[in-house]
Amino acid sequence: MNLPSLKARDSHIDSYLDRSPRQNAITGLYKCEYCEGTINRFVERQAFKHRSRFVILENVTIGVGETCGNRYYSADILHAVEAVATGVRSPERTESIPVAHLKPN
Ligand SMILES: [Zn+2]
């Protein structure tokens, strides 16, 4: 797996951490592009926003800057997000996302 190859910040895909127990951490293989820290890799469930659509990928390996927290995604991940968001590839299932204001109306 090639990391870092693309970063969500540089594309039209935003990402949101869905914090689940981190497994299979691999540390110290890459230097962060944004600071002097290293990038740790985790297998996680991660939500991405592609234009106005959300896509969740499960069990994807992502990189996280140990010091600065910048997140790194492989090109494969971003291509999968785009394919599902645009209907090129069907999702395995769909979950609904609750929406609310800070205080109830
Ligand atoms: Zn960093």
py3Dmol code that shows the C-alpha trace and the ligand (Angstrom):
import py3Dmol

protein = """\
ATOM      1  CA  MET A   1       0.000   0.000   0.000  1.00  0.00           C
ATOM      2  CA  ASN A   2       1.293   3.408  -0.964  1.00  0.00           C
ATOM      3  CA  LEU A   3       0.942   6.159   1.596  1.00  0.00           C
ATOM      4  CA  PRO A   4       0.811   9.047   1.323  1.00  0.00           C
ATOM      5  CA  SER A   5      -0.431   9.302  -2.223  1.00  0.00           C
ATOM      6  CA  LEU A   6      -3.447  11.565  -1.948  1.00  0.00           C
ATOM      7  CA  LYS A   7      -4.878  13.578   0.854  1.00  0.00           C
ATOM      8  CA  ALA A   8      -8.560  14.276   1.296  1.00  0.00           C
ATOM      9  CA  ARG A   9      -7.892  17.961   1.871  1.00  0.00           C
ATOM     10  CA  ASP A  10      -6.525  18.232  -1.662  1.00  0.00           C
ATOM     11  CA  SER A  11      -9.603  16.818  -3.341  1.00  0.00           C
ATOM     12  CA  HIS A  12     -13.318  17.444  -3.236  1.00  0.00           C
ATOM     13  CA  ILE A  13     -13.677  14.667  -0.692  1.00  0.00           C
ATOM     14  CA  ASP A  14     -13.900  15.563   2.985  1.00  0.00           C
ATOM     15  CA  SER A  15     -13.559  12.953   5.645  1.00  0.00           C
ATOM     16  CA  TYR A  16     -14.880  12.457   9.114  1.00  0.00           C
ATOM     17  CA  LEU A  17     -13.413  10.201  11.694  1.00  0.00           C
ATOM     18  CA  ASP A  18     -15.773   7.559  12.951  1.00  0.00           C
ATOM     19  CA  ARG A  19     -13.727   6.616  15.967  1.00  0.00           C
ATOM     20  CA  SER A  20     -13.712   2.941  16.519  1.00  0.00           C
ATOM     21  CA  PRO A  21     -11.141   0.792  18.270  1.00  0.00           C
ATOM     22  CA  ARG A  22      -7.869   1.077  16.459  1.00  0.00           C
ATOM     23  CA  GLN A  23      -6.257  -2.113  15.361  1.00  0.00           C
ATOM     24  CA  ASN A  24      -3.192  -3.172  13.511  1.00  0.00           C
ATOM     25  CA  ALA A  25      -1.328   0.047  14.070  1.00  0.00           C
ATOM     26  CA  ILE A  26       1.864   0.193  12.052  1.00  0.00           C
ATOM     27  CA  THR A  27       4.128   2.965  13.174  1.00  0.00           C
ATOM     28  CA  GLY A  28       7.102   4.863  11.956  1.00  0.00           C
ATOM     29  CA  LEU A  29       7.152   3.866   8.282  1.00  0.00           C
ATOM     30  CA  TYR A  30       6.530   7.317   6.828  1.00  0.00           C
ATOM     31  CA  LYS A  31       7.426  10.893   7.647  1.00  0.00           C
ATOM     32  CA  CYS A  32       4.578  13.385   7.799  1.00  0.00           C
ATOM     33  CA  GLU A  33       4.536  15.974   5.006  1.00  0.00           C
ATOM     34  CA  TYR A  34       3.304  18.648   7.402  1.00  0.00           C
ATOM     35  CA  CYS A  35       5.512  18.273  10.420  1.00  0.00           C
ATOM     36  CA  GLU A  36       8.512  16.359  11.666  1.00  0.00           C
ATOM     37  CA  GLY A  37       6.403  13.558  13.070  1.00  0.00           C
ATOM     38  CA  THR A  38       5.777  10.122  11.681  1.00  0.00           C
ATOM     39  CA  ILE A  39       2.615   8.717  10.166  1.00  0.00           C
ATOM     40  CA  ASN A  40       0.924   5.878  11.956  1.00  0.00           C
ATOM     41  CA  ARG A  41      -1.423   3.605  10.073  1.00  0.00           C
ATOM     42  CA  PHE A  42      -4.712   2.282  11.373  1.00  0.00           C
ATOM     43  CA  VAL A  43      -7.475   0.100  10.057  1.00  0.00           C
ATOM     44  CA  GLU A  44     -10.681   2.022  10.636  1.00  0.00           C
ATOM     45  CA  ARG A  45     -14.207   2.732   9.590  1.00  0.00           C
ATOM     46  CA  GLN A  46     -14.123   6.191   8.041  1.00  0.00           C
ATOM     47  CA  ALA A  47     -16.843   8.486   6.701  1.00  0.00           C
ATOM     48  CA  PHE A  48     -16.096  10.605   3.640  1.00  0.00           C
ATOM     49  CA  LYS A  49     -18.117  13.362   2.043  1.00  0.00           C
ATOM     50  CA  HIS A  50     -18.100  13.477  -1.732  1.00  0.00           C
ATOM     51  CA  ARG A  51     -19.819  16.689  -2.783  1.00  0.00           C
ATOM     52  CA  SER A  52     -23.161  16.361  -0.980  1.00  0.00           C
ATOM     53  CA  ARG A  53     -23.077  12.600  -0.407  1.00  0.00           C
ATOM     54  CA  PHE A  54     -21.595  10.678   2.465  1.00  0.00           C
ATOM     55  CA  VAL A  55     -19.857   7.366   1.967  1.00  0.00           C
ATOM     56  CA  ILE A  56     -18.526   5.170   4.759  1.00  0.00           C
ATOM     57  CA  LEU A  57     -15.706   2.752   4.047  1.00  0.00           C
ATOM     58  CA  GLU A  58     -15.068  -0.018   6.529  1.00  0.00           C
ATOM     59  CA  ASN A  59     -11.760  -1.611   7.383  1.00  0.00           C
ATOM     60  CA  VAL A  60      -9.667   0.820   5.382  1.00  0.00           C
ATOM     61  CA  THR A  61      -6.066   1.517   6.242  1.00  0.00           C
ATOM     62  CA  ILE A  62      -5.484   5.205   6.793  1.00  0.00           C
ATOM     63  CA  GLY A  63      -2.475   7.191   7.880  1.00  0.00           C
ATOM     64  CA  VAL A  64      -2.577   9.707  10.722  1.00  0.00           C
ATOM     65  CA  GLY A  65       0.209  12.160  11.494  1.00  0.00           C
ATOM     66  CA  GLU A  66       1.323  11.264  14.995  1.00  0.00           C
ATOM     67  CA  THR A  67       1.979  14.856  16.004  1.00  0.00           C
ATOM     68  CA  CYS A  68      -0.266  17.020  13.828  1.00  0.00           C
ATOM     69  CA  GLY A  69      -3.179  14.668  13.204  1.00  0.00           C
ATOM     70  CA  ASN A  70      -3.226  15.202   9.443  1.00  0.00           C
ATOM     71  CA  ARG A  71      -4.846  12.228   7.756  1.00  0.00           C
ATOM     72  CA  TYR A  72      -3.595  10.375   4.716  1.00  0.00           C
ATOM     73  CA  TYR A  73      -5.574   8.228   2.323  1.00  0.00           C
ATOM     74  CA  SER A  74      -4.460   6.029  -0.517  1.00  0.00           C
ATOM     75  CA  ALA A  75      -5.702   6.729  -4.028  1.00  0.00           C
ATOM     76  CA  ASP A  76      -7.622   3.435  -3.854  1.00  0.00           C
ATOM     77  CA  ILE A  77      -9.669   4.754  -0.959  1.00  0.00           C
ATOM     78  CA  LEU A  78     -10.572   8.003  -2.676  1.00  0.00           C
ATOM     79  CA  HIS A  79     -11.435   6.195  -5.901  1.00  0.00           C
ATOM     80  CA  ALA A  80     -13.729   3.831  -3.983  1.00  0.00           C
ATOM     81  CA  VAL A  81     -15.459   6.795  -2.293  1.00  0.00           C
ATOM     82  CA  GLU A  82     -16.009   8.454  -5.644  1.00  0.00           C
ATOM     83  CA  ALA A  83     -17.288   5.249  -7.270  1.00  0.00           C
ATOM     84  CA  VAL A  84     -19.855   4.628  -4.541  1.00  0.00           C
ATOM     85  CA  ALA A  85     -20.879   8.297  -4.281  1.00  0.00           C
ATOM     86  CA  THR A  86     -21.483   8.590  -8.013  1.00  0.00           C
ATOM     87  CA  GLY A  87     -23.305   5.280  -8.364  1.00  0.00           C
ATOM     88  CA  VAL A  88     -20.598   3.592 -10.422  1.00  0.00           C
ATOM     89  CA  ARG A  89     -20.337   0.992  -7.678  1.00  0.00           C
ATOM     90  CA  SER A  90     -23.201  -0.178  -5.471  1.00  0.00           C
ATOM     91  CA  PRO A  91     -22.787   0.003  -1.692  1.00  0.00           C
ATOM     92  CA  GLU A  92     -23.082  -3.187   0.328  1.00  0.00           C
ATOM     93  CA  ARG A  93     -25.692  -1.532   2.523  1.00  0.00           C
ATOM     94  CA  THR A  94     -26.976   1.941   3.354  1.00  0.00           C
ATOM     95  CA  GLU A  95     -27.250   3.513   6.805  1.00  0.00           C
ATOM     96  CA  SER A  96     -29.288   6.601   7.602  1.00  0.00           C
ATOM     97  CA  ILE A  97     -27.594   9.571   9.283  1.00  0.00           C
ATOM     98  CA  PRO A  98     -29.503  11.513  11.986  1.00  0.00           C
ATOM     99  CA  VAL A  99     -29.524  15.306  11.517  1.00  0.00           C
ATOM    100  CA  ALA A 100     -30.334  17.849  14.244  1.00  0.00           C
ATOM    101  CA  HIS A 101     -29.717  21.424  15.404  1.00  0.00           C
ATOM    102  CA  LEU A 102     -27.647  22.057  18.518  1.00  0.00           C
ATOM    103  CA  LYS A 103     -30.820  22.853  20.439  1.00  0.00           C
ATOM    104  CA  PRO A 104     -34.230  21.403  19.629  1.00  0.00           C
ATOM    105  CA  ASN A 105     -36.637  23.801  17.910  1.00  0.00           C
TER     106      ASN A 105
END
"""
ligand_1 = """\
1
ZN
Zn 2.381 15.929 10.799
"""
view = py3Dmol.view(width=600, height=400)
view.addModel(protein, "pdb")
view.setStyle({"model": 0}, {"cartoon": {"style": "trace"}})
view.addModel(ligand_1, "xyz")
view.setStyle({"model": 1}, {"stick": {}})
view.zoomTo()
view.show()
